[in-house]
C-alpha cells in the first residue's frame, strides 16, 4: 500500500516498483478491503484502542521491533489515479514455501500483478524475508533490478 501511495505522489522520482509479497491495491481500496476475508481472521482480533497490534506472533524486544500501527493506516482508502504512476515499471516477488504460494493471499497481490502484466519472480521463504534471510533477499532484489 505504501509504495503504491508514494508512486502516486512522486512518480517522476521512481524508476521501478518492486512489490515483495505485498498488497496491490486498486483505486479506492484500503488494506482492509484488499485483505477481504483474511481481515476478519487475521487482523480484526488484533485491534486494540484504534491500533493494530502485530498479528504474526510474538513481538521482538530488540530492534527492529514490532510496534502497534494506527488502525486508519489499514482502513483509509488509497487514491490511485496519477497516469504517470501507471507508467512506472513494476515487478512482484511471490514468496513460496516448498515451491508453492499461499493461495489464500494470492488474490491480494500476485493475481493483481499478473493482471497488470508485471514480471513475477518467486522467492522461497516467509513473508518477513528481510528479517529471516536478508542476504538472500538482497540477491533477489539485484536479480529483479537487472
MIFI-800367 format. One record per atom (N, C-alpha, C): atom name; residue in three letters; chain; x, y, z. Coordinates in pm, 1 decimal. Example, Ala and Ser with C-alpha at 12.3 -4.5 7.8 and 13.67 -1.06 7.14 Angstrom:
<pts>
drense / loza / bator / x / y / z
N / ALA / A / 1319.0 / -569.0 / 780.0
CA / ALA / A / 1230.0 / -450.0 / 780.0
C / ALA / A / 1320.0 / -330.0 / 780.0
N / SER / A / 1285.0 / -225.0 / 708.0
CA / SER / A / 1367.0 / -106.0 / 714.0
C / SER / A / 1290.0 / 3.0 / 787.0
</pts>
This chain:
<pts>
drense / loza / bator / x / y / z
N / UNK / A / 83.4 / -118.7 / 0.0
CA / UNK / A / 0.0 / 0.0 / 0.0
C / UNK / A / 87.7 / 124.7 / 0.0
N / UNK / A / 196.0 / 120.1 / 75.7
CA / UNK / A / 280.9 / 238.6 / 88.7
C / UNK / A / 344.4 / 275.3 / -45.0
N / UNK / A / 404.3 / 177.2 / -112.9
CA / UNK / A / 473.6 / 214.7 / -236.6
C / UNK / A / 374.2 / 258.3 / -344.4
N / UNK / A / 254.5 / 204.4 / -342.6
CA / UNK / A / 153.3 / 249.6 / -438.0
C / UNK / A / 118.4 / 395.5 / -411.8
N / UNK / A / 106.4 / 431.5 / -284.7
CA / UNK / A / 76.3 / 570.1 / -249.0
C / UNK / A / 190.6 / 664.8 / -281.7
N / UNK / A / 313.0 / 621.7 / -258.2
CA / UNK / A / 428.6 / 704.9 / -289.7
C / UNK / A / 438.3 / 725.6 / -441.0
N / UNK / A / 415.4 / 620.9 / -517.8
CA / UNK / A / 420.4 / 632.8 / -663.5
C / UNK / A / 318.8 / 734.6 / -714.1
N / UNK / A / 205.3 / 744.6 / -647.9
CA / UNK / A / 104.7 / 844.3 / -684.7
C / UNK / A / 155.6 / 986.2 / -664.5
N / UNK / A / 235.0 / 1004.8 / -560.7
CA / UNK / A / 279.9 / 1138.5 / -523.1
C / UNK / A / 403.2 / 1186.2 / -599.3
N / UNK / A / 498.1 / 1096.6 / -623.2
CA / UNK / A / 625.3 / 1137.4 / -686.2
C / UNK / A / 668.8 / 1039.2 / -795.5
N / UNK / A / 585.8 / 1012.7 / -893.8
CA / UNK / A / 620.4 / 912.5 / -994.9
C / UNK / A / 747.5 / 946.5 / -1072.2
N / UNK / A / 775.5 / 1073.4 / -1088.0
CA / UNK / A / 893.9 / 1114.8 / -1162.5
C / UNK / A / 1024.0 / 1080.5 / -1090.4
N / UNK / A / 1016.4 / 1044.6 / -964.4
CA / UNK / A / 1136.1 / 1011.4 / -886.6
C / UNK / A / 1157.3 / 861.4 / -872.4
N / UNK / A / 1071.5 / 782.2 / -934.9
CA / UNK / A / 1077.1 / 636.7 / -918.3
C / UNK / A / 1100.5 / 571.3 / -1053.5
N / UNK / A / 1201.6 / 485.9 / -1060.1
CA / UNK / A / 1233.3 / 413.7 / -1182.8
C / UNK / A / 1162.2 / 278.5 / -1188.8
N / UNK / A / 1149.4 / 212.8 / -1073.9
CA / UNK / A / 1086.6 / 81.2 / -1071.4
C / UNK / A / 1026.2 / 56.0 / -933.5
N / UNK / A / 913.7 / -13.4 / -933.1
CA / UNK / A / 848.9 / -55.9 / -809.9
C / UNK / A / 867.1 / -206.6 / -797.1
N / UNK / A / 901.5 / -251.6 / -677.6
CA / UNK / A / 912.2 / -394.9 / -651.3
C / UNK / A / 822.4 / -426.6 / -532.4
N / UNK / A / 718.6 / -502.3 / -559.3
CA / UNK / A / 624.7 / -543.5 / -455.2
C / UNK / A / 672.3 / -677.0 / -400.5
N / UNK / A / 711.8 / -679.6 / -274.3
CA / UNK / A / 762.5 / -800.7 / -210.1
C / UNK / A / 650.7 / -863.3 / -127.6
N / UNK / A / 588.2 / -968.0 / -182.5
CA / UNK / A / 481.1 / -1038.1 / -111.6
C / UNK / A / 381.7 / -936.9 / -55.2
N / UNK / A / 338.6 / -844.3 / -140.8
CA / UNK / A / 264.7 / -727.6 / -95.2
C / UNK / A / 125.6 / -719.2 / -155.0
N / UNK / A / 44.8 / -632.2 / -95.5
CA / UNK / A / -85.4 / -599.7 / -150.0
C / UNK / A / -65.7 / -512.0 / -273.3
N / UNK / A / -150.4 / -533.0 / -372.5
CA / UNK / A / -150.8 / -449.6 / -492.4
C / UNK / A / -290.9 / -387.3 / -499.7
N / UNK / A / -303.7 / -263.9 / -453.0
CA / UNK / A / -437.3 / -204.3 / -443.5
C / UNK / A / -486.7 / -146.2 / -575.1
N / UNK / A / -618.0 / -140.0 / -585.5
CA / UNK / A / -685.8 / -66.6 / -691.0
C / UNK / A / -731.0 / 66.8 / -633.2
N / UNK / A / -766.3 / 158.7 / -719.6
CA / UNK / A / -813.1 / 289.6 / -675.8
C / UNK / A / -930.5 / 275.4 / -578.9
N / UNK / A / -921.7 / 347.9 / -467.6
CA / UNK / A / -1030.1 / 349.9 / -370.2
C / UNK / A / -1027.8 / 238.3 / -268.5
N / UNK / A / -929.4 / 150.2 / -276.5
CA / UNK / A / -922.1 / 39.9 / -180.1
C / UNK / A / -831.7 / 76.4 / -62.5
N / UNK / A / -860.5 / 15.5 / 49.7
CA / UNK / A / -775.7 / 23.3 / 168.7
C / UNK / A / -711.5 / -114.0 / 187.8
N / UNK / A / -617.4 / -121.6 / 278.2
CA / UNK / A / -558.2 / -252.1 / 310.4
C / UNK / A / -667.2 / -347.8 / 358.3
N / UNK / A / -761.2 / -296.7 / 434.4
CA / UNK / A / -870.4 / -380.7 / 484.1
C / UNK / A / -951.9 / -438.9 / 369.3
N / UNK / A / -985.6 / -358.4 / 270.1
CA / UNK / A / -1066.3 / -410.2 / 159.9
C / UNK / A / -986.0 / -505.1 / 71.3
N / UNK / A / -857.6 / -478.4 / 54.1
CA / UNK / A / -774.7 / -569.5 / -25.2
C / UNK / A / -764.7 / -705.2 / 44.8
N / UNK / A / -755.2 / -703.5 / 177.6
CA / UNK / A / -745.1 / -828.1 / 254.7
C / UNK / A / -869.8 / -914.5 / 241.5
N / UNK / A / -985.5 / -852.9 / 229.3
CA / UNK / A / -1109.9 / -929.6 / 220.2
C / UNK / A / -1133.1 / -1012.7 / 344.8
N / UNK / A / -1164.8 / -1140.2 / 327.5
CA / UNK / A / -1197.8 / -1230.2 / 438.3
C / UNK / A / -1082.3 / -1249.1 / 536.1
N / UNK / A / -961.3 / -1233.8 / 488.0
CA / UNK / A / -844.3 / -1251.9 / 575.5
C / UNK / A / -843.1 / -1147.3 / 686.3
N / UNK / A / -898.3 / -1028.6 / 659.2
CA / UNK / A / -901.1 / -921.4 / 758.9
C / UNK / A / -967.7 / -969.1 / 887.5
N / UNK / A / -1085.6 / -1029.9 / 875.6
CA / UNK / A / -1159.1 / -1071.8 / 995.0
C / UNK / A / -1086.0 / -1180.3 / 1072.7
N / UNK / A / -1015.9 / -1267.3 / 1002.4
CA / UNK / A / -945.6 / -1377.3 / 1069.2
C / UNK / A / -813.2 / -1334.5 / 1131.1
N / UNK / A / -736.6 / -1254.9 / 1058.1
CA / UNK / A / -600.7 / -1224.0 / 1099.8
C / UNK / A / -586.3 / -1090.6 / 1171.0
N / UNK / A / -650.8 / -988.4 / 1120.8
CA / UNK / A / -626.4 / -854.0 / 1172.7
C / UNK / A / -726.5 / -809.8 / 1279.9
N / UNK / A / -852.6 / -834.9 / 1256.0
CA / UNK / A / -956.6 / -786.6 / 1347.5
C / UNK / A / -931.7 / -825.1 / 1493.6
N / UNK / A / -888.7 / -948.3 / 1522.4
CA / UNK / A / -863.0 / -983.4 / 1663.1
C / UNK / A / -747.2 / -904.9 / 1726.7
N / UNK / A / -667.4 / -838.4 / 1644.7
CA / UNK / A / -551.1 / -765.9 / 1695.4
C / UNK / A / -572.8 / -615.5 / 1704.4
N / UNK / A / -697.6 / -570.6 / 1693.7
CA / UNK / A / -727.6 / -428.1 / 1705.4
C / UNK / A / -756.6 / -396.3 / 1851.3
N / UNK / A / -680.6 / -302.4 / 1903.6
CA / UNK / A / -696.6 / -258.1 / 2042.4
C / UNK / A / -680.7 / -106.6 / 2046.7
N / UNK / A / -783.6 / -36.2 / 2093.3
CA / UNK / A / -777.3 / 108.9 / 2111.0
C / UNK / A / -730.6 / 182.5 / 1985.6
N / UNK / A / -791.2 / 153.9 / 1872.3
CA / UNK / A / -760.7 / 217.9 / 1743.5
C / UNK / A / -620.1 / 189.7 / 1692.6
N / UNK / A / -558.8 / 83.9 / 1744.1
CA / UNK / A / -427.7 / 39.9 / 1696.9
C / UNK / A / -437.4 / -105.9 / 1653.7
N / UNK / A / -353.3 / -143.5 / 1559.6
CA / UNK / A / -344.3 / -282.8 / 1518.8
C / UNK / A / -213.7 / -337.2 / 1574.0
N / UNK / A / -225.6 / -435.3 / 1662.2
CA / UNK / A / -108.0 / -498.5 / 1720.4
C / UNK / A / -48.3 / -594.7 / 1618.9
N / UNK / A / 78.5 / -621.8 / 1631.7
CA / UNK / A / 148.2 / -711.4 / 1541.0
C / UNK / A / 76.3 / -846.3 / 1537.8
N / UNK / A / 27.6 / -888.8 / 1419.2
CA / UNK / A / -57.0 / -1008.9 / 1413.2
C / UNK / A / 16.4 / -1140.6 / 1386.9
N / UNK / A / 149.3 / -1137.7 / 1373.9
CA / UNK / A / 220.3 / -1257.2 / 1328.6
C / UNK / A / 304.7 / -1321.9 / 1437.3
N / UNK / A / 253.0 / -1331.2 / 1559.0
CA / UNK / A / 325.9 / -1398.6 / 1665.6
C / UNK / A / 387.4 / -1301.7 / 1764.0
N / UNK / A / 482.8 / -1353.9 / 1840.7
CA / UNK / A / 547.9 / -1274.2 / 1945.0
C / UNK / A / 622.0 / -1155.9 / 1883.2
N / UNK / A / 617.9 / -1043.6 / 1953.2
CA / UNK / A / 690.0 / -925.7 / 1905.6
C / UNK / A / 832.3 / -927.5 / 1958.0
N / UNK / A / 917.9 / -858.8 / 1887.0
CA / UNK / A / 1058.5 / -850.5 / 1926.4
C / UNK / A / 1077.0 / -745.5 / 2034.7
N / UNK / A / 1176.9 / -766.8 / 2116.8
CA / UNK / A / 1208.8 / -668.5 / 2220.1
C / UNK / A / 1335.3 / -591.9 / 2185.5
N / UNK / A / 1402.0 / -632.4 / 2077.3
CA / UNK / A / 1521.1 / -561.3 / 2030.7
C / UNK / A / 1497.1 / -515.7 / 1886.8
N / UNK / A / 1560.4 / -407.6 / 1844.6
CA / UNK / A / 1539.6 / -357.6 / 1708.0
C / UNK / A / 1579.4 / -460.5 / 1603.2
N / UNK / A / 1508.1 / -469.8 / 1492.8
CA / UNK / A / 1386.4 / -392.5 / 1465.3
C / UNK / A / 1268.3 / -451.1 / 1540.9
N / UNK / A / 1194.9 / -364.7 / 1607.1
CA / UNK / A / 1084.2 / -409.5 / 1691.1
C / UNK / A / 952.0 / -396.6 / 1617.4
N / UNK / A / 857.0 / -475.0 / 1659.2
CA / UNK / A / 723.0 / -469.6 / 1604.4
C / UNK / A / 640.8 / -379.6 / 1695.4
N / UNK / A / 582.8 / -276.3 / 1638.6
CA / UNK / A / 506.6 / -180.4 / 1718.5
C / UNK / A / 364.4 / -172.1 / 1665.0
N / UNK / A / 269.6 / -134.7 / 1750.9
CA / UNK / A / 132.0 / -117.3 / 1703.7
C / UNK / A / 126.6 / -11.4 / 1592.9
N / UNK / A / 33.1 / -30.7 / 1502.4
CA / UNK / A / 16.8 / 60.4 / 1389.4
C / UNK / A / -123.4 / 119.3 / 1395.5
N / UNK / A / -139.4 / 248.2 / 1367.2
CA / UNK / A / -273.3 / 307.4 / 1370.8
C / UNK / A / -370.1 / 235.0 / 1277.2
N / UNK / A / -488.3 / 209.3 / 1326.3
CA / UNK / A / -590.5 / 138.6 / 1250.2
C / UNK / A / -619.3 / 207.3 / 1117.2
N / UNK / A / -618.0 / 339.6 / 1115.1
CA / UNK / A / -650.4 / 411.9 / 991.5
C / UNK / A / -551.8 / 382.3 / 879.5
N / UNK / A / -429.7 / 339.8 / 910.9
CA / UNK / A / -336.7 / 304.6 / 803.3
C / UNK / A / -385.4 / 182.0 / 727.8
N / UNK / A / -476.9 / 108.0 / 786.2
CA / UNK / A / -535.4 / -9.6 / 722.2
C / UNK / A / -672.6 / 18.4 / 660.8
N / UNK / A / -741.4 / 119.7 / 710.2
CA / UNK / A / -880.1 / 140.7 / 669.0
C / UNK / A / -900.9 / 259.8 / 576.1
N / UNK / A / -803.8 / 348.4 / 566.5
CA / UNK / A / -818.5 / 465.6 / 479.8
C / UNK / A / -797.1 / 426.8 / 333.1
N / UNK / A / -890.4 / 459.1 / 246.2
CA / UNK / A / -876.6 / 423.6 / 104.4
C / UNK / A / -760.9 / 499.2 / 38.6
N / UNK / A / -700.7 / 435.4 / -57.5
CA / UNK / A / -589.8 / 492.6 / -133.1
C / UNK / A / -640.9 / 536.7 / -269.4
N / UNK / A / -610.2 / 658.3 / -306.2
CA / UNK / A / -647.1 / 709.0 / -438.6
C / UNK / A / -534.0 / 678.0 / -535.5
N / UNK / A / -566.3 / 606.1 / -641.6
CA / UNK / A / -469.0 / 571.3 / -744.2
C / UNK / A / -525.4 / 621.8 / -877.0
N / UNK / A / -477.9 / 738.9 / -920.1
CA / UNK / A / -532.6 / 797.2 / -1042.0
C / UNK / A / -428.0 / 871.5 / -1124.4
N / UNK / A / -304.4 / 877.4 / -1077.7
CA / UNK / A / -199.7 / 950.6 / -1148.4
C / UNK / A / -153.8 / 869.3 / -1269.8
N / UNK / A / -176.0 / 918.4 / -1390.8
CA / UNK / A / -136.1 / 841.5 / -1509.7
C / UNK / A / 15.1 / 818.8 / -1518.2
N / UNK / A / 94.7 / 906.0 / -1459.5
CA / UNK / A / 240.0 / 886.8 / -1460.3
C / UNK / A / 281.3 / 768.4 / -1372.8
N / UNK / A / 207.0 / 744.4 / -1265.9
CA / UNK / A / 238.2 / 631.6 / -1177.5
C / UNK / A / 216.9 / 498.8 / -1249.6
N / UNK / A / 118.9 / 493.1 / -1337.5
CA / UNK / A / 91.3 / 369.5 / -1411.3
C / UNK / A / 201.6 / 334.6 / -1510.0
N / UNK / A / 282.2 / 432.2 / -1544.0
CA / UNK / A / 390.5 / 409.8 / -1641.1
C / UNK / A / 518.5 / 357.0 / -1576.1
N / UNK / A / 523.3 / 353.9 / -1443.5
CA / UNK / A / 642.3 / 305.2 / -1372.9
C / UNK / A / 651.4 / 153.5 / -1388.7
N / UNK / A / 769.4 / 107.0 / -1424.8
CA / UNK / A / 792.9 / -37.1 / -1433.7
C / UNK / A / 771.4 / -100.6 / -1296.3
N / UNK / A / 704.4 / -214.9 / -1293.3
CA / UNK / A / 676.9 / -281.7 / -1165.8
C / UNK / A / 701.4 / -431.5 / -1177.8
N / UNK / A / 743.9 / -489.5 / -1067.2
CA / UNK / A / 765.9 / -633.4 / -1057.7
C / UNK / A / 708.1 / -680.6 / -925.0
N / UNK / A / 680.4 / -809.7 / -916.8
CA / UNK / A / 623.9 / -867.9 / -795.3
C / UNK / A / 707.4 / -988.6 / -756.1
N / UNK / A / 746.5 / -994.3 / -628.2
CA / UNK / A / 817.6 / -1111.0 / -576.1
C / UNK / A / 718.4 / -1192.6 / -494.3
N / UNK / A / 692.7 / -1311.8 / -543.1
CA / UNK / A / 598.0 / -1404.0 / -480.9
C / UNK / A / 672.9 / -1497.1 / -386.5
N / UNK / A / 638.4 / -1494.6 / -260.9
CA / UNK / A / 700.7 / -1582.4 / -163.0
C / UNK / A / 637.1 / -1721.3 / -174.1
N / UNK / A / 722.4 / -1822.7 / -169.1
CA / UNK / A / 674.4 / -1960.4 / -178.1
C / UNK / A / 729.1 / -2041.6 / -61.1
N / UNK / A / 659.7 / -2148.5 / -31.0
CA / UNK / A / 705.0 / -2245.9 / 68.0
C / UNK / A / 694.2 / -2381.7 / 2.2
N / UNK / A / 806.2 / -2448.8 / -10.7
CA / UNK / A / 807.2 / -2576.5 / -80.9
C / UNK / A / 769.5 / -2559.7 / -226.9
N / UNK / A / 799.7 / -2442.5 / -282.6
CA / UNK / A / 769.4 / -2414.6 / -422.1
C / UNK / A / 626.1 / -2373.0 / -449.3
N / UNK / A / 542.9 / -2362.9 / -344.4
CA / UNK / A / 402.3 / -2327.2 / -362.7
C / UNK / A / 371.5 / -2196.4 / -291.5
N / UNK / A / 282.6 / -2117.9 / -353.0
CA / UNK / A / 240.3 / -1992.8 / -291.0
C / UNK / A / 118.2 / -2017.3 / -204.3
N / UNK / A / 86.3 / -1920.0 / -119.9
CA / UNK / A / -31.1 / -1927.0 / -33.2
C / UNK / A / -152.5 / -1882.5 / -113.9
N / UNK / A / -234.1 / -1976.7 / -153.0
CA / UNK / A / -348.5 / -1944.5 / -238.9
C / UNK / A / -445.9 / -1847.4 / -171.3
N / UNK / A / -447.6 / -1844.1 / -39.4
CA / UNK / A / -536.5 / -1752.8 / 31.6
C / UNK / A / -497.6 / -1607.4 / 15.6
N / UNK / A / -369.4 / -1580.2 / -0.8
CA / UNK / A / -324.5 / -1442.1 / -15.5
C / UNK / A / -292.4 / -1405.4 / -159.6
N / UNK / A / -295.3 / -1501.5 / -249.8
CA / UNK / A / -264.8 / -1473.6 / -390.7
C / UNK / A / -351.3 / -1362.7 / -449.1
N / UNK / A / -478.0 / -1358.7 / -410.9
CA / UNK / A / -569.6 / -1260.6 / -470.4
C / UNK / A / -537.6 / -1117.2 / -428.1
N / UNK / A / -464.5 / -1098.9 / -318.1
CA / UNK / A / -429.7 / -964.7 / -271.6
C / UNK / A / -313.5 / -904.6 / -349.5
N / UNK / A / -230.5 / -990.8 / -407.6
CA / UNK / A / -110.4 / -938.2 / -468.6
C / UNK / A / -77.8 / -995.4 / -604.1
N / UNK / A / -31.6 / -1118.8 / -606.7
CA / UNK / A / 23.5 / -1173.0 / -730.8
C / UNK / A / -79.9 / -1182.7 / -842.6
N / UNK / A / -203.5 / -1214.3 / -811.5
CA / UNK / A / -303.4 / -1222.0 / -918.5
C / UNK / A / -327.9 / -1084.1 / -979.4
N / UNK / A / -321.4 / -981.9 / -897.5
CA / UNK / A / -337.0 / -845.2 / -947.3
C / UNK / A / -213.7 / -803.1 / -1027.7
N / UNK / A / -96.0 / -845.5 / -982.9
CA / UNK / A / 26.4 / -815.8 / -1057.7
C / UNK / A / 22.0 / -882.8 / -1194.9
N / UNK / A / -23.7 / -1005.9 / -1198.6
CA / UNK / A / -35.9 / -1076.9 / -1327.7
C / UNK / A / -133.7 / -1003.6 / -1420.1
N / UNK / A / -244.5 / -957.3 / -1365.4
CA / UNK / A / -343.9 / -885.5 / -1445.4
C / UNK / A / -286.6 / -756.6 / -1503.4
N / UNK / A / -186.6 / -701.6 / -1437.4
CA / UNK / A / -120.8 / -579.3 / -1485.6
C / UNK / A / 0.4 / -610.3 / -1574.8
N / UNK / A / 21.8 / -738.8 / -1600.5
CA / UNK / A / 133.9 / -785.2 / -1683.6
C / UNK / A / 271.4 / -749.4 / -1626.6
N / UNK / A / 282.3 / -751.5 / -1495.4
CA / UNK / A / 411.5 / -729.0 / -1431.5
C / UNK / A / 493.4 / -857.0 / -1438.5
N / UNK / A / 623.3 / -842.3 / -1433.7
CA / UNK / A / 711.5 / -959.0 / -1425.0
C / UNK / A / 698.3 / -1015.4 / -1283.1
N / UNK / A / 684.3 / -1147.8 / -1273.3
CA / UNK / A / 667.8 / -1215.7 / -1144.6
C / UNK / A / 792.5 / -1298.4 / -1117.2
N / UNK / A / 847.2 / -1283.2 / -997.9
CA / UNK / A / 961.6 / -1361.7 / -951.9
C / UNK / A / 916.2 / -1444.1 / -833.0
N / UNK / A / 972.9 / -1559.6 / -814.2
CA / UNK / A / 942.5 / -1638.8 / -695.0
C / UNK / A / 1064.4 / -1637.3 / -603.0
N / UNK / A / 1036.0 / -1650.7 / -475.3
CA / UNK / A / 1140.3 / -1645.9 / -373.3
C / UNK / A / 1095.8 / -1736.0 / -258.5
N / UNK / A / 1173.6 / -1837.4 / -229.7
CA / UNK / A / 1140.0 / -1934.0 / -124.9
C / UNK / A / 1159.9 / -1870.7 / 13.0
N / UNK / A / 1055.7 / -1873.5 / 94.2
CA / UNK / A / 1066.5 / -1821.9 / 229.8
C / UNK / A / 937.2 / -1760.1 / 277.2
N / UNK / A / 943.2 / -1703.2 / 395.6
CA / UNK / A / 826.3 / -1643.7 / 458.2
C / UNK / A / 810.3 / -1496.7 / 425.2
N / UNK / A / 701.5 / -1441.5 / 472.0
CA / UNK / A / 665.2 / -1302.2 / 445.3
C / UNK / A / 771.3 / -1203.5 / 493.5
N / UNK / A / 842.3 / -1237.0 / 597.1
CA / UNK / A / 941.4 / -1145.0 / 654.0
C / UNK / A / 1083.3 / -1182.9 / 613.9
N / UNK / A / 1105.3 / -1197.7 / 484.9
CA / UNK / A / 1237.4 / -1236.3 / 435.0
C / UNK / A / 1344.0 / -1133.2 / 469.5
N / UNK / A / 1304.7 / -1008.0 / 486.9
CA / UNK / A / 1401.5 / -904.8 / 524.0
C / UNK / A / 1461.9 / -931.2 / 661.5
N / UNK / A / 1392.9 / -1006.7 / 742.8
CA / UNK / A / 1444.9 / -1046.1 / 874.1
C / UNK / A / 1503.6 / -1186.6 / 870.4
N / UNK / A / 1433.8 / -1275.4 / 802.4
CA / UNK / A / 1469.7 / -1416.9 / 805.1
C / UNK / A / 1589.3 / -1451.1 / 717.4
N / UNK / A / 1605.7 / -1380.2 / 605.5
CA / UNK / A / 1714.2 / -1411.4 / 512.6
C / UNK / A / 1754.1 / -1286.2 / 433.0
N / UNK / A / 1802.7 / -1184.1 / 502.6
CA / UNK / A / 1832.0 / -1057.0 / 435.6
C / UNK / A / 1932.9 / -1069.1 / 320.9
N / UNK / A / 2033.7 / -1152.7 / 334.8
CA / UNK / A / 2131.9 / -1168.8 / 227.4
C / UNK / A / 2069.6 / -1224.8 / 100.9
N / UNK / A / 1985.8 / -1326.4 / 116.9
CA / UNK / A / 1917.4 / -1384.6 / 1.1
C / UNK / A / 1820.6 / -1284.9 / -62.0
N / UNK / A / 1756.9 / -1204.2 / 20.7
CA / UNK / A / 1665.3 / -1103.1 / -31.4
C / UNK / A / 1741.1 / -1000.5 / -115.6
N / UNK / A / 1856.2 / -957.6 / -68.1
CA / UNK / A / 1937.4 / -862.6 / -145.0
C / UNK / A / 1970.4 / -921.7 / -281.8
N / UNK / A / 2009.8 / -1047.9 / -284.5
CA / UNK / A / 2041.8 / -1112.5 / -412.9
C / UNK / A / 1919.3 / -1118.1 / -504.5
N / UNK / A / 1802.6 / -1144.6 / -447.8
CA / UNK / A / 1679.7 / -1148.7 / -527.7
C / UNK / A / 1647.3 / -1009.9 / -582.6
N / UNK / A / 1661.5 / -908.1 / -500.0
CA / UNK / A / 1635.9 / -771.6 / -546.5
C / UNK / A / 1732.3 / -731.8 / -657.6
N / UNK / A / 1858.1 / -772.3 / -644.6
CA / UNK / A / 1955.0 / -745.2 / -750.9
C / UNK / A / 1914.2 / -814.5 / -879.2
N / UNK / A / 1862.5 / -936.1 / -869.8
CA / UNK / A / 1813.8 / -1008.6 / -987.8
C / UNK / A / 1698.0 / -932.4 / -1054.4
N / UNK / A / 1605.2 / -884.0 / -974.2
CA / UNK / A / 1490.4 / -812.1 / -1026.9
C / UNK / A / 1535.4 / -682.7 / -1096.2
N / UNK / A / 1634.3 / -618.9 / -1041.6
CA / UNK / A / 1679.5 / -490.3 / -1096.7
C / UNK / A / 1763.0 / -504.0 / -1222.7
N / UNK / A / 1803.7 / -623.2 / -1258.3
CA / UNK / A / 1885.7 / -639.8 / -1379.5
C / UNK / A / 1804.6 / -623.9 / -1505.0
</pts>
